[in-house]
């Protein structure tokens, strides 16, 4: 994708990489609270008019209408930095590490929400399996 706008936008998925481990160790209620905190960080990191929603137990989805790759990269960097800067406390006041993974797809490349979600999720899983890569390499 060039720096030109995608006329239909981009769907991003933000996955909490160690969500299952956190849920097992601290309980499902705390894991749910964690994802709500991540959703708030995501919401405060996107542009006015972008949509943010929880799409799975460990994922937050973002719709970025008319997004450029520059917009998408900046948003991902901002979210990752804010998650890194946030202190997450669970259990007996133990600080825990939280990792986030990103994946995305252009809305115009897919026809149905399920296909969009699967394409973005596949890109996020690729980042998780291969380690942190440049976002442009993960675009489905």
MARTORVO-671654 format. One record per residue: residue in one letter; z, x, y of N, C-alpha, C in turn. Coordinates in steps of 0.1 Angstrom, whole numbers, plus 5000, padded with zeros to 4 digits. Example, Ala and Ser with C-alpha at 12.3 -4.5 7.8 and 13.67 -1.06 7.14 Angstrom:
2
R type n_pz n_px n_py ca_pz ca_px ca_py c_pz c_px c_py
R    A 5078 5132 4943  5078  5123  4955 5078 5132 4967
R    S 5071 5128 4978  5071  5137  4989 5079 5129 5000
***
This chain:
140
R type n_pz n_px n_py ca_pz ca_px ca_py c_pz c_px c_py
R    X 5000 5009 4988  5000  5000  5000 5000 5009 5012
R    X 4992 5006 5022  4991  5014  5034 5002 5010 5043
R    X 5002 5015 5055  5012  5011  5065 5009 4997 5071
R    X 4997 4991 5067  4994  4978  5071 5003 4968 5065
R    X 5004 4957 5071  5013  4946  5066 5007 4940 5053
R    X 5015 4936 5044  5011  4928  5033 5012 4914 5038
R    X 5001 4906 5038  5001  4893  5044 5010 4883 5038
R    X 5013 4885 5025  5022  4876  5018 5037 4882 5017
R    X 5038 4895 5019  5052  4901  5019 5055 4908 5006
R    X 5067 4912 5005  5072  4920  4993 5085 4913 4988
R    X 5086 4913 4975  5099  4909  4968 5105 4922 4963
R    X 5118 4924 4967  5126  4936  4963 5137 4930 4954
R    X 5141 4938 4944  5152  4936  4936 5162 4948 4938
R    X 5174 4945 4941  5185  4955  4942 5194 4952 4930
R    X 5195 4962 4921  5203  4961  4909 5215 4970 4910
R    X 5227 4965 4906  5238  4974  4905 5237 4981 4892
R    X 5235 4994 4893  5232  5002  4881 5243 5002 4870
R    X 5255 5002 4875  5267  5003  4865 5275 4990 4865
R    X 5268 4979 4867  5274  4965  4868 5282 4962 4855
R    X 5275 4964 4843  5281  4960  4831 5294 4968 4828
R    X 5293 4981 4831  5305  4990  4829 5316 4985 4838
R    X 5313 4982 4850  5323  4977  4860 5330 4964 4855
R    X 5321 4955 4850  5326  4942  4845 5335 4944 4833
R    X 5332 4953 4824  5340  4955  4812 5354 4962 4816
R    X 5353 4971 4826  5365  4978  4829 5375 4970 4838
R    X 5369 4963 4848  5378  4956  4858 5377 4941 4857
R    X 5369 4935 4848  5368  4921  4846 5357 4914 4853
R    X 5352 4903 4848  5340  4896  4854 5343 4891 4868
R    X 5355 4887 4871  5358  4882  4885 5356 4893 4895
R    X 5360 4905 4892  5359  4916  4901 5344 4920 4902
R    X 5337 4920 4891  5323  4923  4891 5315 4913 4900
R    X 5319 4901 4899  5313  4890  4908 5315 4893 4922
R    X 5328 4896 4925  5332  4900  4939 5324 4912 4944
R    X 5322 4922 4935  5314  4933  4939 5300 4929 4943
R    X 5294 4921 4935  5280  4917  4938 5279 4909 4951
R    X 5289 4901 4953  5290  4894  4966 5290 4904 4978
R    X 5298 4915 4976  5299  4925  4986 5285 4932 4988
R    X 5279 4935 4977  5265  4941  4978 5256 4932 4985
R    X 5256 4919 4982  5247  4909  4988 5250 4909 5003
R    X 5262 4910 5007  5266  4910  5022 5260 4923 5028
R    X 5261 4934 5021  5255  4947  5026 5240 4945 5027
R    X 5234 4940 5017  5219  4938  5018 5216 4929 5029
R    X 5223 4917 5031  5220  4908  5041 5221 4914 5055
R    X 5231 4923 5057  5233  4929  5070 5223 4941 5072
R    X 5215 4945 5062  5206  4956  5063 5191 4952 5064
R    X 5188 4939 5063  5174  4935  5064 5171 4930 5078
R    X 5158 4927 5079  5153  4922  5092 5156 4907 5094
R    X 5157 4903 5106  5158  4888  5109 5146 4881 5103
R    X 5149 4871 5095  5138  4863  5089 5136 4867 5074
R    X 5142 4878 5070  5141  4882  5056 5151 4873 5048
R    X 5148 4870 5035  5156  4862  5027 5163 4870 5017
R    X 5176 4867 5015  5184  4874  5005 5191 4864 4996
R    X 5190 4866 4982  5196  4857  4973 5201 4864 4960
R    X 5211 4860 4954  5215  4865  4941 5205 4859 4931
R    X 5199 4868 4923  5189  4863  4913 5193 4865 4899
R    X 5203 4873 4897  5209  4875  4883 5223 4880 4885
R    X 5230 4881 4873  5244  4886  4874 5246 4899 4881
R    X 5236 4908 4880  5237  4921  4885 5226 4924 4896
R    X 5219 4914 4901  5208  4916  4910 5208 4907 4922
R    X 5204 4913 4933  5202  4906  4946 5187 4907 4948
R    X 5180 4896 4952  5166  4896  4955 5164 4895 4970
R    X 5154 4901 4975  5151  4901  4989 5136 4897 4990
R    X 5133 4888 4999  5119  4885  5003 5117 4890 5017
R    X 5107 4899 5018  5104  4906  5030 5090 4901 5035
R    X 5089 4890 5042  5075  4886  5046 5068 4896 5056
R    X 5055 4898 5054  5047  4906  5062 5053 4921 5063
R    X 5058 4926 5052  5065  4939  5052 5054 4950 5051
R    X 5057 4961 5058  5050  4973  5056 5058 4982 5046
R    X 5051 4992 5041  5059  5002  5032 5069 5009 5041
R    X 5066 5011 5054  5076  5018  5062 5089 5008 5064
R    X 5086 4995 5065  5098  4986  5066 5106 4986 5053
R    X 5099 4986 5042  5105  4985  5029 5113 4998 5026
R    X 5108 5009 5029  5115  5022  5027 5127 5023 5036
R    X 5126 5019 5049  5137  5019  5058 5149 5010 5053
R    X 5145 4998 5048  5155  4989  5044 5162 4994 5031
R    X 5154 5000 5022  5160  5006  5010 5170 5017 5013
R    X 5165 5026 5023  5174  5037  5027 5187 5032 5033
R    X 5185 5021 5042  5197  5016  5049 5207 5010 5039
R    X 5202 5002 5029  5211  4996  5019 5218 5007 5011
R    X 5210 5017 5006  5216  5027  4998 5227 5035 5006
R    X 5224 5038 5019  5234  5045  5027 5247 5036 5029
R    X 5245 5023 5031  5256  5015  5034 5265 5013 5021
R    X 5258 5012 5010  5266  5011  4997 5273 5024 4995
R    X 5267 5036 4997  5273  5049  4996 5285 5050 5005
R    X 5284 5045 5017  5295  5046  5027 5306 5037 5025
R    X 5304 5027 5017  5315  5016  5014 5324 5021 5003
R    X 5337 5019 5006  5347  5022  4995 5350 5009 4988
R    X 5347 5009 4975  5350  4998  4966 5362 5001 4958
R    X 5372 4992 4959  5385  4994  4952 5387 4983 4942
R    X 5391 4987 4930  5394  4977  4920 5406 4980 4912
R    X 5412 4970 4905  5423  4973  4897 5435 4978 4904
R    X 5440 4989 4899  5452  4995  4905 5449 5004 4917
R    X 5441 4998 4927  5437  5005  4939 5429 5018 4935
R    X 5421 5017 4924  5412  5028  4921 5399 5027 4927
R    X 5394 5037 4934  5381  5037  4940 5371 5039 4929
R    X 5360 5031 4929  5350  5032  4919 5337 5035 4926
R    X 5328 5041 4918  5315  5045  4922 5305 5033 4919
R    X 5297 5030 4928  5287  5019  4926 5273 5025 4929
R    X 5264 5023 4920  5250  5027  4922 5241 5015 4923
R    X 5231 5017 4932  5221  5006  4933 5207 5012 4930
R    X 5199 5003 4924  5185  5007  4921 5176 4997 4927
R    X 5164 5001 4931  5155  4992  4938 5142 4991 4930
R    X 5136 4980 4931  5122  4977  4925 5115 4967 4934
R    X 5102 4967 4934  5095  4958  4943 5081 4955 4938
R    X 5076 4944 4943  5062  4940  4941 5057 4932 4953
R    X 5044 4934 4955  5038  4926  4966 5036 4911 4962
R    X 5040 4902 4970  5039  4888  4966 5024 4884 4963
R    X 5015 4890 4970  5001  4886  4968 4996 4891 4955
R    X 5003 4901 4948  4998  4906  4935 5002 4897 4924
R    X 5011 4887 4926  5016  4878  4915 5014 4864 4920
R    X 5014 4855 4910  5012  4841  4914 5024 4832 4913
R    X 5034 4836 4905  5046  4827  4902 5058 4835 4904
R    X 5069 4828 4908  5082  4835  4910 5086 4843 4898
R    X 5085 4838 4886  5089  4845  4874 5082 4858 4873
R    X 5069 4858 4875  5061  4870  4874 5065 4880 4885
R    X 5068 4875 4897  5073  4884  4908 5086 4890 4904
R    X 5095 4882 4899  5108  4887  4895 5108 4897 4884
R    X 5099 4895 4874  5098  4904  4863 5092 4917 4868
R    X 5082 4917 4877  5075  4929  4882 5085 4937 4890
R    X 5093 4931 4899  5103  4938  4907 5114 4944 4898
R    X 5118 4936 4888  5129  4940  4879 5124 4952 4871
R    X 5112 4952 4866  5106  4963  4858 5106 4976 4867
R    X 5103 4975 4879  5103  4987  4888 5117 4992 4890
R    X 5127 4983 4891  5141  4987  4893 5146 4994 4880
R    X 5142 4988 4869  5146  4994  4856 5140 5008 4854
R    X 5128 5010 4859  5121  5023  4858 5129 5033 4866
R    X 5134 5029 4878  5142  5039  4886 5155 5042 4878
R    X 5161 5032 4872  5173  5035  4865 5171 5044 4853
R    X 5160 5042 4846  5158  5051  4834 5153 5065 4838
R    X 5145 5066 4849  5140  5079  4852 5148 5086 4863
R    X 5158 5080 4868  5166  5086  4879 5160 5083 4893
R    X 5166 5086 4903  5161  5083  4917 5148 5089 4919
R    X 5138 5081 4923  5125  5085  4927 5122 5079 4940
R    X 5111 5084 4946  5106  5078  4959 5103 5063 4956
R    X 5106 5055 4965  5104  5040  4963 5089 5037 4960
R    X 5080 5044 4967  5066  5041  4966 5061 5043 4951
R    X 5068 5052 4944  5064  5054  4930 5069 5043 4921
R    X 5078 5035 4926  5084  5025  4917 5077 5011 4919
R    X 5068 5011 4929  5062  4998  4932 5053 4993 4921
R    X 5055 4981 4917  5048  4976  4905 5034 4970 4910
***
